[in-house]
Amino acid sequence: MIRSFLTVSTGTLASRLLGFVRDSLVAALLGAGAVADAFLAAFQLVNVIRRLLSEGGLNAALVPAWLRVRETGGAVAAAAYAGRVLGTVTAALLVATVLLGLLMPLVIMALAPGFSGHQTLQLAVDNARLMLPYLAFAGPVTVMMALLNAQGRFALTAFSPLLFNIALIAVMAVLLASRSDAVLAAQILAATVGVAGLLQLSILVLRRGGNIATPLRVSFDAEIRGFLGKAIPGMIASSTPQLLMVAGAIVASSSPSAVSWLYFANRLVELPLGIVGVAMGTVLIPEMTRALRGGDQAAVAHAQSRGLELAVGLALPAMLGLIVLSEPVVRMLFEHGAFTADDTAATSRALMWLALGLPANVLVKALSPAFFAREDTLTPLLATLKGVLFAIVLSVLLGHWFGAGGIAASLAIGAWSTAFSLIRRGGETFGFSIDAAARRRLPGILAAALAMGAALWLATRFTPALTQGSHGLVQAIILLLLIIAGIAVYGLFLRLFGIAGWRETVNAIRQKRPRDLRD
């Protein structure tokens, strides 16, 4: 499982790093004013729908169903089932794209009520409509990626999303060089989103030849209706972080620049969340489904235990690092062009609060596969909706008193509400199986993370070059050295506490499960 996890995590890391480049260029191109708020509100809408589909949602419903059909009916029946799913999802998204285009003013007013009566509303509507073609491509892309994941082919699905960011970065580089008007630049960038979706679909079709889902047709028979009945709750349940950010944007839209501050802060949280959380959902679901179908309780406990260790072991140090280094990281990545020092201060405050919810969001990603593998998507859905509703109520109260920082704190509390709901419900229904090794390692992981956080905090107290007055290159080098030192300290304490060593880690990465297939 470590090998598959590393494959998905590496692809996600590359995509997130390109995403930082993309967002840094967006900040330089549009700043944090009305034009940026309009573009980011529209982009967030499309991005949430994309993640509802791609980051574990359809994967959670399709992988167990496809494996069941293949086991009972063989490869031909599985390909036919996949063809019906692919055709039906594609047709449904084409219809949804047209309807969203017609209803976009109402959609934007619901998602950003603070834009009402301002030019920002029309800008957001125009940008969102230009981005909508991406959704038509997102359906077949997601189904094909889920089918490859079910077969243990993780590399192509992990690295194909890079094309999305590469296309946007290339266009922004041209726009910055030509010094285009901000409104026009935002519209050109919005139109590029659809082109990026076409590129991603093309590489999947060319690489696989379209032979994993045949024949292709639209169907709403009982089997497909059953799949959709599990897929839609699964898609919502797998997108807790994104739905929380939508809830935050709804409340923040009434405050100038608050949508932008929350967006850029959340982008930093999404780096570790993507590396750990997306890999958890992608790898654990097929792993646990096979174990449950084989009746192997030891394999179930092993998958859950290793998944929990990886989630906690990566999320805790990432949370502490983001809190301690929030301001210098935001300054280095975003304080360029139209993004000012005041924007940096507000964004870093929001980042500190959002980072507190990172372990909760990763726990949700690690715990949800235990339900999805049992084809239970309703329980994670109810937990997600409860957390989002709780976050909205708190955001209204704390946002009124503390601004964007209060909204960010509310989103973190909402994430923890979802995580605790899953823990409680899982314990009541089937019980989470944690082996003795995990019970021994988890306290050591916590102690190692706290030691790293303390060392990093002390190091920043004696590093004046991270302040605003220093040269950007000097800040970047020192920040990079601090991050490397933090990783080294964390690894050292893991070794001292007997959690993991270098040789053990390398051996785990090299080990290949026999049923895995190479791309």
N, C-alpha and C positions, 0 to 999 in steps of 0.2 A: 504493500500500500504506500510505503514511503516513496518508492520510485514514481508511481503514478501521481502522487501528491506533488512531488518535486517538478514533474513535467508541467502540470497545470499551473502550479505556483510560478514557475519561471515565465511561462507565457503571459500570465496575469501581471507579473511584475514588469515585464517589458511593456505591456499595454498601459499600465498605470504610469510608468515613467514617461512614456510618450504623452500620456494624458496631462502630466505636469507641464511638459513643454507646450502642449496645446493651450492649457489654461493660463500659463505665463504670457503667451502671445495674445490671448483674449484680453487679459488685464492690460497689457500694453496698448492694444488696439482700441479697446472700448472703455477702459477705466472702470469706475464703479458708480456711474451715474444712471440717468434714465435709460439711455440706449443700452447699456450693459444689463440693467435690470430687466428690460424687455426681452433681450436676446436670451439671457440665462433662464428666465421663466419659461420661455418657449422651449429652449434646449432641455430644461429639466423635465418638461412634460414628455417629450419624445424619448429622453433618456430613461425615464421611469418605465415607460411602456416597453422599451427595448429590454430593460432588465427584468421586467415582469416575465418576459418570454425567455430570455437567454440565461440568466444567472440562477439556474436551479429550478425555475418554475415548471416549464414543460419537461425538463429533465426529470423532475421528481415524479411526474405522472407517467411519462412515456417509457422510461427505462424498465420499471417493474412490469408494466403491461407488455412491452415488446419481448422481454425475457420469458414471460409466461406463455405467450403465443408461440415463440420459437421452441420451447420445451414440449408443448403439447401438439403443435401442428407441423413443426419443421421449418426449414429456412424459407421455402416458397411461401408458406402461410405468413411468416413474419414479414417478408418483403411486401406481400399484398396488403397486410395490415398497415405497414409503414406508408405505403402508397396512398391508402385512404386517409390516413392522418395528415400526410403532407398536402394532399389536394384540398382537404376540408379546411385546414388551418389557413392555407394560402387564400382560398376564396373568402373565408370569413374576415381576414384582415384587409382584403381589398375593399369589401363592403364597409368595414369599420373606418378605413382611411377616407372614403368618400363622405361618410356621415360626419366624421370629425371635422373635415374641411368645411362643411356647410355650417356646422354648429360651433365653430371655433371661437367666435366672440363670447358665447355663453360659457364655453369651457374655460377660457382665460379669466373671465370675470369670477367664475367659481374658484379657480385656483389662486387668483391674485386680486381679491376684491379691492385692495387699496389702489389699483391702477384705474379704477372707474373714474371717469370725468377728466382724465389726463391723456396726453398724447402717448404716454407709455402703453396704454391699452391697445391702440391701433398698431403700434410698432410690434408688440408681442404677438398679436393676431397674424400680422403679415409674416413674421419670422416663423411662427408655428406652421402656417400653411405651406411655406416653402420647404420645411423639413419633413412634412408628412409622407412624401414618397418613400422615405426610408422604412416606414412601417410595413409597406407592401413587400419589401425584401426581407424584413426581419423574421416573418413567419417561416418560409422555407429554410432560411439560414438556421434558425433555432431547432427545427425538427431534424435536419441533417446532422447538426452537432450532437443532439441527444442520441441519435442512432449510433454515431461513431463512439460516443462515450459508453453506450451499452455493450459495444463490442470490445471495450478496453483500448480503443484507439484515441488517446487523449491529446497527442501532439498537435494534430491539425486543428482541432477545436480550440486548443489553448492559444495558438499563434495567429489564427486567421483574423481575430479582432484588431490586430495591429494595423490593418489596412484602413480602418475607420479613422484612427488618429493621424496616420501618415497623410491621408488625403486632406484633412483639415489643416494640418501644419503647413503643408505645401502651399495651400491657397492663402493662409494668413501671412506667410513670408512674403508673398507677392504683394498683398494688400499693404503691409507695413512699408515695403520698399517704395510703393507708389504713392504713399501718404493719402490714401483714399478717405472720402468723407465717412464718418463713423456710421451713419444710418445705412448708406450704400454698402459699406463693408460688412455690416451685420447681415444684410439681406443676401449678399453673395455667399457669405459663410453658411447661412442657413440652407441655401440651395445645394451647397456642397455635401451636406449631410446625406441627402438622397443618393448622390453619386457614390459616396463611401459605402452605403449599403449594397449597391449594385456590385462594387468591387469584391466585397466579402462573399456575396452569393456566387459570383463567377469563379472565384478560386476554389470554393467547395465543390461546385459542379465539375469543373475541369479536373480537379484532383481525384474525384471519386467516380466521374463519368455518369453520375445519376443512377447507378445500378443498385443502390441500397434501398430504394423504395419504388417498386414496380408491381403492377401497373399503377399509374397515377390517375386518381379519380376522386371526385367529391362524393361523400356519402355521409348520411346521418342515421345509419342503422344503429341497433341497440349497442353494439360494441363500441362504436365511435361516440355515441351519446354518453356511455359509461366513462369513456376516456375523458371527454370534455368535462363531465361532472366532477372528475378528480383533478383535472389539469387547471381549471379556473381557480378553485380554492388554493391549489398548490402554487400557482403563479403569484397570487397575492401574498401567501404566507412566506414565500421565499424572498420577498422584497421589502422586508421590514425596514431596513435603513433608508431605502429610497422613499417609502411611504411616509416615514417620519419626517424626512426633509421636505416633502410636499406639504405636510401639515405645518411645518415651520415657516415655509414660504407663504402660505395663506395668511398667517398672522403677521409676518414681517413685511408684507407688501405695502402696508400703510406707512412704513417708515422709510424715508429716502436712503438708498444704498444698502439697506439691511439684507435684502435678498442676495445681493452680490457678496457681502461679507460672509453670510452663512454658506453660500455656494463654495467660495474659495476655501473656507475653513474645512468644509466637509470633504473637499477633494483630497486634502492631506490625510484625513481619517480613512478615506477609501483605499489608500495604498496598502496598509497592512490588512484592512478588512477584505480587500480583493484577493491578496496573496493567500490569506488563511481561509476566509469564509467561502469564497467561490470554490477553492480546491476542496474544502470540506464537503460542500454540497455535490460537487461533480464526482468525486472519488468514492465517498462513503455510501452513496445510495446504491450503486451496483454492487459494491462490496458487501453491504448488509443484506441486500435482497438475495444474493446467492447463498449467504449463510443461513438466512431464515428459511429459504426454500429447501435447503439441504438438511434442515433441522439441527444444525451444528451450533449449539449454544455457546460452546467455547469460542468459535469464530466470531459470533455476535459480540461476546464480551471483549474479545481482542480488538475488534474494529472500533467499538465504542470507546474503549479505554485509550487506544492509541490516538483516536480522533480528539478526545478530550485533552490529552497531554499536549498534542500539537497545538490545539486551539489556545489553551491557557499559556503554554510555553512561548508562543509568539505574540499573543495579544497583550499580555501584561507588560513586557518590556517596551512594546510599541506605544502603549498608552502613556507610560511614564516618560519615554523619550519625547513624545509630542507635547506633553505638558511642560516639561523643563525647557525644551528648545522651541516653544511655539513662536515667539516673536522673531528670533533670528531666521528661522525656517521660512516664515511668511515673508519677511523682508527680502531674503535672497531670491525667492521664487517669483514674487509678484510685484514688488515695489519698483516698477519700471514704467516709463511713459506716463499714462494718465492715472496710474495707481499711486496714491500719495502716502505719506508717512502716517496720516490720520487713518487711512484705510488699513494700513498694516496693524496699527494698534487695535482697532476694532475687530479685525479678522482674527488676530492672535488671541484676544479675549474669548471670542466664540470658539476657537479651536480648543482651548484648554477645557472648556465645558463639554464639548462634543467628544473629546478624547476619553472622558470618564465613561462614556457609553460604549466605547469600542469593545471591551471584553464581553459586554452583554450581547452586542450584535454578533460577535464571533460565536458565543455560546449558542445563540439561536441557530446559526448555521451548522453548528456541530450537533445539536440536539434534534433538529428537525428531521434529518435522515432516518432516525429511529422510527418516526411516525410514517414518513414517506415510503420506506421499505415495506411497511405493513399495509400500504395503499390507504393510509389514513391522512388525508390532506385537510380534513375539517378542523381537527384539533389545533394545528399550527395556525390555520386561518383565524379562528376565534381568538387565539392568544395575540396575534398580530393586530387585529381590529381593536381589541381591548387596550393594547399599548398605544396605538395611534390616537384613540379617543382620549385616553388619559393625558397624552402629550399635548393635544390641542387645548384641553381645558387649562392645563398648567401654563402653556405658552401665552394664553390670553392674559393670565394673571401676572406671571413673571415678566413677560414682555412689556407690559404696561409700566412695571416698576424698574426693570433693569435693562430694557432694550434688547438688542440682538443677543447679548450674553445670557439674559434670562430665558430667551427662546431656546438657545442652545442647551442650557441646563435642563429644560423641560424635555427636550428630545432624548437626552441621555437617560433621564428617569423613565421615559416611556419605553426605551429599549430594555432596561432592567425589569420593567413590569412584564414585558413579553417573555424574557428569559425565565423569570421565576414561575410564570404560568405554565411554561412547557415542562420545567423541572417537576412541579407539583403534579401535573396531569400525567406525565410519564411514570412517575413513581406510583400513582394510584392504579394505572391500567396494566402496564406490563413490567414495570420496574427496570431501571437502568442497571445494566450489568457492568460493574467496574471491578477489574481484577486486582489482585493484591499488589502487583507492580505499580499500578496507577495510584493506588492509595498511599504507597510509599513515596512515589516521585512527586506528586502534586504539591505537598508542603515544601519540598526542596526547591521546586520551580518558583513558587511564590517568594521564598527567601532570596533566591538568586536574583529575581527581578527587582526586589526592593533594594538589594545591595547595589545593583547596577544604577537604579534611579538615584540613590544617595550619592554615588560616586560622580554621576553626571552632573548633579546639582552643584556639588562642591567644585567641579571643574569649571562650570560657567561663572562661578563667583570670582574666579581668578583669570578670566579671559576677557579683558576689556575690549579686545579687537572685535568682539561680536556686537558692539554698540553701533548706533546709527552712523556715527561720524567716520568710521573706518572705510577703507576702500572695499568695493564689492568683491573683488577677487580675494582679498585677505579674509573677509568674512566667510566666503565660500570654502576656502581651504581649511580654515580653523573649524568650521562647522562639520566638514567632512571628516576631519581628524577626530573630532569629538564623537561622531557617530560610530566610526570604526573602533575607537577606544571603548565606547559603551558596549558594543557587540563583543569585544574581546573580554571585557570584565564579566559580562554575563556568561560567556562560554567558560571562563575560568571557574566561576562559582558553580556552574552546573557540573563541572568536572570534580570540584572539591566536595560537592554534596553527593557525588556518586550517581547523578542523574543520567548523564550521557558523556561519552568521550569522543574524540576525533575518529578513532579506529571503528568504534561501534556505528557512528553516523555514516562513514564511508561504506561500510559493509551493508548497511541497510539500504543505501541508495543503489548499490550495485546489484542487490538481490532482485531477481525478476520472477514474478509469479508465472507459472507455466501457462495459465490460460490467457495471459496478456498477448495482444497481437501488436506487432510493430507496424508503424505507418511506413 
